[in-house]
Amino acid sequence: MASKDAQNQRSRGLPGFLPGAADPDHHLHISPSNPGTQVWQPGLPPPGSLPPGLEYLSQLDLIIIHQQVELLGMILGTETSNKYEIKNSLGQRIYFAVEESICFNRTFCSTLRSCTLRITDNSGREVITVNRPLRCNSCWCPCYLQELEIQAPPGTIVGYVAQKWDPFLPKFTIQNANKEDILKIVGPCATCGCFGDVDFEVKTIDEKLTIGKISKYWSGFVNGVFTNADNFGIHVPADLDVTVKAAMIGACFLLDFMFFEHSLAGL
């Protein structure tokens, strides 16, 4: 009877059996290459037809995104390719994202630059690709606003993030592979984040219900002024579709580019 009860608990997905917590059958491994960084190593994936590499997202209700500080850019005052660590609520790294863009675009197009973000798991396998074309970012150009394409796995489009025209508020929609609206993201009229977090609410299409948020965490005055490293938290229901969660990770990158790329904007 005891073994049958244990199997029932495991099938219900109790917190003790979530990745990152102690599991009697699947143990947490720490990467030996960098003892200061904890990384999550997957065990057996849950059953189902989830895109490869996104199985772990099915159990997360909080995704933390930490931008790595680029010392060369700080010293020279130049725009460098962004790099991000994507972590769970325990601070364990689950993915790593690297921006691919050419120097000319970073220098002359700045925050509007076209780029590709490649997201890999801890084994180095690319699991998500985010493509950002060169587009406008002005309420005076409502026909050519920002857009991202989300692929998971690479080569398979699973969704889009599209900016929507609004004269006062930052607004975006999460779309499926057929460009049908699924969710909306609505930001505050002021995104400077002076001495506080900046929250972008994730809402249903009719904007009557808020189901989550993307938060730009305020890192303090010293960090805000002297570095351009940003920290974000994506709060979503744990049972939200993993492809939508992947699109929200892409949306977080887009918000960083548009509103928090420059150091003073991160205050």
N, C-alpha and C positions, 0 to 999 in steps of 0.2 A: 504493500500500500504506500509506503514512504517513497519508493522510487516512482510510482505512478503520480503522486502529488507533485514531486519535483518536476516531472515532465510536463504536467499541466501548468505549473507556474512559468516554466520556460516558454511554453507556447503562447501564454498570455502576454509575454514581453514585459515582465515586471522590471522595475528600475535596476535591480541587482544583476540583470542579464543584458543590460544595454552595453554596447561597445564603449570602452573607456572605464567601465566599472569592473570590479573583480567578478570573474566568472569561473566556476569550478572546472569548466572544460576548455575554455579559450582564454589564454592569459594575455595581458597587455605586454607588449614588447617596447623597449626603449631603444632608439637608434644609437648604436655605439659610436657613430662618427661625430656626433655633437652632443655630449652628455648634458648640455644646458637646455636642449630642446627636446621636448617629448613629442613623439609622433605616434599616431595610431596605426597599428598594423592589422589589416582585416583578417578575420577567420573565415569560416564558411559563409558565403552570402545567403541572405534569406531567400526562400523560394519565390518564384515569380519571374516576370519578363521585364525587369528593370534594365535600363541602359547600363552596360558594363562600367563599373567604376562609381556609379551613383547609388549603390545599394545602401551605403552608410547614411546618405542624406535622408533616407526614409525614416530614420529614428531620431532626427534632430529637430528641436524647436528653437534653437539658438545657434546661429552661425556667426563666428567672430572673424573679421577680416582686418589684418594688421599690415599696413604698408611698411616696407622696410626702408630705413633711412639710407639715402644715397649720399655718402660723404663727399664724393667728387662733385656732385651737383651743388652741394652746400658751399664748398670752397670756391668753385669757379663761377657760381651763379648761373649755371647752365641747366637746361632741361634734360634729364636723363630718363631712360626707360624705367617705368614703374615695375616694382616687384611686390608681391603680396603673399603673406602666409594666411591660409584659411584654417581656422581652428574650431574645435568644439567648445562647449561651455567649461570644460576642465583645462583648457589651454593646450590641448594636444593637437598638433598639426595634422590635418587630414589631407590638405591639398596645398600646392604651391603654384602661384600664377606669375607669369612673366610676360611683359609687354614686348611685342615686336613692332618696331616702327623705325623709319629712317631719320637720320639726324636733321635733314632739311625740314621734314614735317614738324618735328619737335621744336625746332628753332623758329620757324616762320608761321606755322599754324597753331603752335602752342596747344591750348586746351581743346581746340577743335580738330586736332590732327586725326588722320585715319590711322588705325593700328589693328593688330590682332593680339588678343590675350590668350595664351595657351596655359591651360590649367592641368597640372599633372598630379597623380597620387604619389604616395610616399615611395612607390617602387619606380617612379619615373615615367609611368605610362600616362599618355595624354588622354584625359577623360572628357574634357569640355574645351571647346574652342569658341571664343567670342570675337566676332568680326565687327569692327566699327568703321564705316565709311566716312569720308570727309563730307560734313553737312553743316548747315547753319545752326545758330543758337540765338535767334532773335525773334521777338514777337512780330517784327515787321516782315518776316519771311515764313509765313505759316505753312507754305507748301513744301518746304525742304528742311524740316526740323530733324533733330537727332534721332538715330535709330541704331539698334544693335541686332545682330543675328547670333543666335545661340545654337551651337551644334553639340550633340551628346549622343553617341561618341562622335569624334571628328568626322565630318562628311555627312552626317545625318542631322538635318535641321529639326529642332524640337520647339523653337519659339523665337519670339522677337520682343524687344523693348522699344517702344515708340514714344517719342515726346509728343504731347498734344498742346495745341495752341491755347493759351490763356493769358489775358492781359495782366493778371495779378499774381497767380500762384504757379509754381512749378508743377506740372502734371505730366504723367506718363501712363502708358498702359502696358500690361503684360499680355502678349498674344501667343496663341498656339502656332503650330507649324503652318496652318492655313490662314494666318493673320487675322484670326477671330479674337476679339477682346475677351480676356478672362478676368483680369483684375486691374485696378487702378492704383497708382501711387500719387499721392497728393502731398506736396511739401508746404512749408510755411512761406509767407510773403518775404521774410527776411531770413537768409541762410548764413549770416555771418557767424552765428554761434558764439557770441561774446559771453564768456563765463558760463556756458551751459551747453548741454547736448542739443543737437538739431534733429528733430524727428520728422521723417517722411512716412505718413500713414499709408498702409496698404488696405484698400477698400474694395468692396464689391463694385460691380460696374455702375450700379445706380447711386453709389457713394453713400448709401444709407447705413452700411455696416462696416466697421473697421475690424479686420481679422489679424492684423499684425503691423509691424513697422520696421523701417530701416533707420537706424540711429547713427548719426555721426557723433562719436563721443568726444567731449571736450577734454583735451589732454593737459590742460594747464597753460598758464601764460608763457612760461619759459619754453616749453616744448613747442607751443604754437608759433612763437616768434622765430626761434632759432633752428627749427627743422620743418620739413614739409611732410612729415610722416603722419598719416591719418589712421584712425581706428574706427571701425564700424561694427555694429551689431545688427544682424537680421533676425527679427523675432517673428516666427510663423507657426501655425499649427503643425504638430509633428506629423499628422496624416496628410498634409498637403502633398500633391503630386511632386515627385522628385524632379521632373523636368521644369516645373514651375519654380521650384527652389533654385535650380540651376540658372533659370532666367533672372531670378532675383539677385543672385550673385553677380550676374552681368550688369543688372541695373545699379547695383552698389558701385561697381567700377565706373559706370557712366556718371553717377552723381559725384563721385570723387573728381573726375575730370572736369565736370562742368562748374562745380561750386567750391571745391576745396583744394584745387591743385596748387595754388600759390600759398606760400607759407602764412601770410597775414590773413588769408581767408580761413585758416584753421583755428583761429583763436576761440 
